[in-house]
Amino acid sequence: MSSEQMRIVIVGGGAGGLGLATQLGHKLGKKGRAEIVLIDKNRTHIWKPLLHEVATGSLDADLDGVVYSAHAVKHGYQFQLGELNNVDLQTQEVFLAPIVNSQGEELLPSRKMHYDKLILAVGSVSNDFGTPGVQENCYFLDSHQQANRFHDALLDSFTRVHQSDELGALKIAIVGGGATGVELSAELYHVTALLKIYGLSKMTADKLSISLIEAGPRILPALPERIANSATRELIKLGVEVRQNTRISQATAQGFLTSEGELIDAHLKLWAAGVKAPEFIKQIDGLSLNRANQIVVKPTLQSLNNDAVYVIGDCCACEQPDGSFVPPRAQSAHQMAQCVEINILAELNQRPLNHYTYVDHGSLVNLSRYSTVGNLMGNLTKESMFVEGKIARFMYISLYRMHQKAIHGISKTLALWLAEKMMRVVRPRMKLH
Ligand SMILES: Cc1cc2nc3c(=O)[nH]c(=O)nc-3n(C[C@H](O)[C@H](O)[C@H](O)COP(=O)(O)OP(=O)(O)OC[C@H]3O[C@@H](n4cnc5c(N)ncnc54)[C@H](O)[C@@H]3O)c2cc1C
């Protein structure tokens, strides 16, 4: 790097950050116009909307993850493994926690790095709203490590039910009737149906008892009512107990306690009710935050208080012209990454910055192989169109393909699609270890 070269640091290589690092790597890093550094606390990237499939074993994160360090070499940016724990906005430095291995040994001490432009893309974590017992007793789907932890517990439970006639049903309770809870419930039925192929024939779908618990009057509150009704019907058909208007006041080792004092008994408890930006953001002096720790930004996606800091994705509080906030979705993270890419290039070329406008292309909910439902927004009419079945499934998969295209390019995305088709013949249909 030459001494005048600008250093652009992106923290968080998820749905938004990895695409941005790739594009800036091609447009600036490879041409020597800026040094692009991506920092993530993990070595591999898994697209977050796939985590419920990792949790059930439908997807093997070890095979499907993108290794950041190898991806970086190919796409003109540098990768630093590290966990951000603070930022000094005055000196323009990021601070990274020490790296500790699985045996608790320190591999690298705490570090700091200077930036000229910083992009915070650290995503979100589940919000337990201070509910007692949730942190100690529940599983979460915030990262692939957490999804793997749930997967291990699920396999143990499947084995126990298969090997013991006395155990009865496997009870799983999921709090949060958003897309995560709904998709996970359906996926659990799907993998249970596969178990007989792998010799766990006594763990059948009728031994699976899932309660999906939602505090509001209906599941999928952020989506149109027609989608929620259709998803509710499918889930009930599968055998899921959909409990609406049920507020959880405590999680215990035995299950969830409702505000009415009822105990919802569960062997496995998963919390997926709402999101907030990670807690460490509160340590950063000088950024305006909302109640969910999200960083408030200007329409250019620069933080309200500091123009050198851009914020994208779930950790960003971006107000829209109608007063609502951009929802925490993969499509928003992707669009924000595109806007920041344009704005950074504009800054380098001393052009005015663009304002970000959220374009809602619709939402899709995938109920595993049973059904996919959703709505698509018409480009011209802006009317919402209800879709289900094969079209909806195709559109749902397209969202992931768009992400792959942003991080790999068209030819590799096509190659990956072909490889996935071929691997389906030889790979097990679920991960059982
Ligand atoms: C099961 C599930 C299903 C979903 N389905 C859909 C869907 O169908 N459609 C949709 O639009 N959205 C869906 N979402 C939401 C979507 O995944 C998120 O909105 C999206 O991933 C947000 O992108 P992001 O870049 O902000 O954060 P993320 O994709 O979460 O990436 C954040 C990155 O930051 C890293 N990181 C975090 N903290 C630090 C730190 N301190 N230091 C360094 N690195 C850090 C993480 O390791 C991660 O790589 C789903 C979410 C889940 C959990």
The ligand as a Gaussian input file, in Angstrom:
#p B3LYP/6-31G(d) Opt

LIG

0 1
 C      -33.111000     -18.379000      10.030000
 C      -33.189000     -17.033000       9.347000
 C      -33.910000     -16.909000       8.155000
 C      -33.968000     -15.671000       7.497000
 N      -34.654000     -15.592000       6.330000
 C      -34.661000     -14.441000       5.628000
 C      -35.303000     -14.361000       4.367000
 O      -35.892000     -15.338000       3.887000
 N      -35.278000     -13.171000       3.679000
 C      -34.615000     -12.076000       4.181000
 O      -34.607000     -11.031000       3.516000
 N      -34.001000     -12.111000       5.380000
 C      -34.001000     -13.267000       6.122000
 N      -33.361000     -13.314000       7.349000
 C      -32.716000     -12.083000       7.867000
 C      -31.347000     -11.899000       7.210000
 O      -30.564000     -13.049000       7.431000
 C      -30.636000     -10.680000       7.777000
 O      -31.474000      -9.560000       7.674000
 C      -29.331000     -10.401000       7.026000
 O      -28.452000     -11.507000       7.116000
 C      -28.657000      -9.145000       7.572000
 O      -27.443000      -8.964000       6.903000
 P      -26.230000      -8.204000       7.621000
 O      -25.136000      -8.106000       6.618000
 O      -26.724000      -6.988000       8.284000
 O      -25.794000      -9.183000       8.813000
 P      -25.351000     -10.698000       8.801000
 O      -25.676000     -11.362000       7.533000
 O      -25.876000     -11.283000      10.059000
 O      -23.758000     -10.581000       8.916000
 C      -23.130000     -10.027000      10.049000
 C      -21.677000     -10.453000      10.028000
 O      -20.974000      -9.728000      11.036000
 C      -20.107000     -10.575000      11.751000
 N      -19.930000      -9.978000      13.069000
 C      -20.875000      -9.770000      14.007000
 N      -20.343000      -9.145000      15.073000
 C      -19.035000      -8.952000      14.797000
 C      -17.956000      -8.350000      15.512000
 N      -18.115000      -7.821000      16.722000
 N      -16.734000      -8.341000      14.938000
 C      -16.539000      -8.883000      13.702000
 N      -17.527000      -9.462000      12.978000
 C      -18.764000      -9.485000      13.525000
 C      -20.839000     -11.921000      11.745000
 O      -19.914000     -12.992000      11.947000
 C      -21.460000     -11.929000      10.344000
 O      -20.596000     -12.509000       9.413000
 C      -33.299000     -14.539000       8.046000
 C      -32.579000     -14.667000       9.253000
 C      -32.524000     -15.893000       9.894000
 C      -31.736000     -16.015000      11.190000

